[in-house]
C-alpha cells in the first residue's frame, strides 16, 4: 500500500464490489443471504473499530492501516451492499421471484 493510487481506487473498487455482491445476494440468493452478507461485513467493521480503539498514546502510526481499511474499504462496501440489496430485492419482487 505504498502507492497513492491504492488510496484513490480502494473506495471506488469497494463500492463497485459491494454493489455487485449486494445485488447478487438480494436478487438471486434471497434476503437471508443479503442479511448474512451485511452482518459479516458489520462484524469486520466492528473488529477494525476495536483495533482503532485499542491504539494507545504514542502509537498513532499503528492506527493507519485499520483506519484506511475501515474508511476506504469496509464502510463503502457496507453502504454499497445495502444499496445493491435494495435494488436486487426490488427487481426480485417485480419479476415475481
DRENDO-1510 file (C-alpha; in Angstrom, 1 decimal, always signed):
<recs>
REC; n; res; u; v; w
REC; 1; UNK; +0.0; +0.0; +0.0 .
REC; 2; UNK; +2.7; +2.4; -0.8 .
REC; 3; UNK; +1.2; +3.8; -4.0 .
REC; 4; UNK; -1.2; +6.8; -3.8 .
REC; 5; UNK; -3.4; +5.2; -6.4 .
REC; 6; UNK; -4.3; +2.5; -3.8 .
REC; 7; UNK; -5.9; +5.1; -1.6 .
REC; 8; UNK; -7.7; +6.6; -4.6 .
REC; 9; UNK; -9.0; +3.4; -6.0 .
REC; 10; UNK; -9.8; +1.4; -2.9 .
REC; 11; UNK; -13.1; +3.2; -2.1 .
REC; 12; UNK; -14.2; +3.0; -5.7 .
REC; 13; UNK; -13.4; -0.7; -6.0 .
REC; 14; UNK; -15.1; -1.3; -2.7 .
REC; 15; UNK; -18.3; +0.5; -3.9 .
REC; 16; UNK; -18.4; -1.5; -7.1 .
REC; 17; UNK; -17.7; -4.9; -5.5 .
REC; 18; UNK; -20.2; -4.1; -2.7 .
REC; 19; UNK; -22.9; -3.1; -5.1 .
REC; 20; UNK; -22.4; -6.3; -7.1 .
REC; 21; UNK; -22.3; -8.5; -4.0 .
REC; 22; UNK; -25.5; -6.9; -2.6 .
REC; 23; UNK; -27.3; -7.1; -5.9 .
REC; 24; UNK; -26.4; -10.8; -6.5 .
REC; 25; UNK; -27.2; -11.7; -2.9 .
REC; 26; UNK; -30.6; -10.0; -2.9 .
REC; 27; UNK; -31.7; -10.8; -6.4 .
REC; 28; UNK; -30.8; -14.4; -6.8 .
REC; 29; UNK; -29.8; -15.8; -3.3 .
REC; 30; UNK; -32.5; -14.2; -1.3 .
REC; 31; UNK; -33.0; -11.9; +1.6 .
REC; 32; UNK; -31.3; -14.2; +4.1 .
REC; 33; UNK; -28.1; -14.2; +2.1 .
REC; 34; UNK; -28.2; -10.5; +1.9 .
REC; 35; UNK; -28.6; -10.1; +5.7 .
REC; 36; UNK; -25.7; -12.6; +6.3 .
REC; 37; UNK; -23.5; -10.6; +3.9 .
REC; 38; UNK; -24.4; -7.3; +5.7 .
REC; 39; UNK; -23.9; -8.9; +9.1 .
REC; 40; UNK; -20.5; -10.4; +8.2 .
REC; 41; UNK; -19.3; -7.0; +6.8 .
REC; 42; UNK; -20.5; -5.3; +10.0 .
REC; 43; UNK; -18.5; -7.8; +12.1 .
REC; 44; UNK; -15.4; -6.9; +10.2 .
REC; 45; UNK; -16.1; -3.2; +10.7 .
REC; 46; UNK; -16.5; -3.8; +14.4 .
REC; 47; UNK; -13.2; -5.6; +14.6 .
REC; 48; UNK; -11.5; -2.7; +12.9 .
REC; 49; UNK; -13.1; -0.2; +15.2 .
REC; 50; UNK; -12.0; -2.3; +18.2 .
REC; 51; UNK; -8.5; -2.3; +16.8 .
REC; 52; UNK; -8.6; +1.5; +16.5 .
REC; 53; UNK; -10.0; +1.9; +20.0 .
REC; 54; UNK; -7.0; -0.1; +21.3 .
REC; 55; UNK; -4.4; +2.3; +20.0 .
REC; 56; UNK; -2.7; +4.0; +22.8 .
REC; 57; UNK; -1.0; +7.3; +23.1 .
REC; 58; UNK; +2.2; +7.5; +21.1 .
REC; 59; UNK; +1.2; +4.6; +18.9 .
REC; 60; UNK; -0.8; +6.6; +16.3 .
REC; 61; UNK; +1.2; +5.1; +13.4 .
REC; 62; UNK; -0.3; +1.7; +14.2 .
REC; 63; UNK; -3.8; +3.1; +13.6 .
REC; 64; UNK; -3.1; +4.0; +10.0 .
REC; 65; UNK; -3.7; +0.5; +8.4 .
REC; 66; UNK; -7.0; -0.2; +10.2 .
REC; 67; UNK; -8.2; +3.3; +9.6 .
REC; 68; UNK; -7.6; +3.1; +5.9 .
REC; 69; UNK; -9.3; -0.3; +5.6 .
REC; 70; UNK; -12.2; +0.8; +7.6 .
REC; 71; UNK; -12.9; +4.1; +5.9 .
REC; 72; UNK; -11.7; +3.2; +2.4 .
REC; 73; UNK; -12.8; -0.4; +2.2 .
REC; 74; UNK; -15.3; -1.8; +4.7 .
REC; 75; UNK; -17.6; +1.1; +5.2 .
REC; 76; UNK; -18.0; +1.8; +1.4 .
REC; 77; UNK; -18.6; -2.0; +0.9 .
REC; 78; UNK; -21.3; -2.0; +3.7 .
REC; 79; UNK; -23.0; +1.0; +2.2 .
REC; 80; UNK; -22.9; -0.4; -1.3 .
REC; 81; UNK; -24.2; -3.8; -0.2 .
REC; 82; UNK; -27.2; -2.2; +1.3 .
REC; 83; UNK; -27.9; -0.1; -1.8 .
REC; 84; UNK; -27.3; -3.1; -4.1 .
REC; 85; UNK; -29.5; -5.2; -1.9 .
REC; 86; UNK; -32.4; -2.7; -2.2 .
REC; 87; UNK; -32.1; -2.7; -6.0 .
REC; 88; UNK; -31.8; -6.5; -6.1 .
REC; 89; UNK; -34.8; -7.1; -3.8 .
REC; 90; UNK; -36.8; -4.6; -5.8 .
REC; 91; UNK; -36.1; -6.4; -9.1 .
REC; 92; UNK; -36.8; -9.8; -7.5 .
REC; 93; UNK; -40.2; -8.6; -6.3 .
REC; 94; UNK; -41.0; -7.1; -9.7 .
REC; 95; UNK; -40.1; -10.3; -11.5 .
REC; 96; UNK; -42.1; -12.4; -9.1 .
REC; 97; UNK; -39.3; -14.4; -7.5 .
</recs>
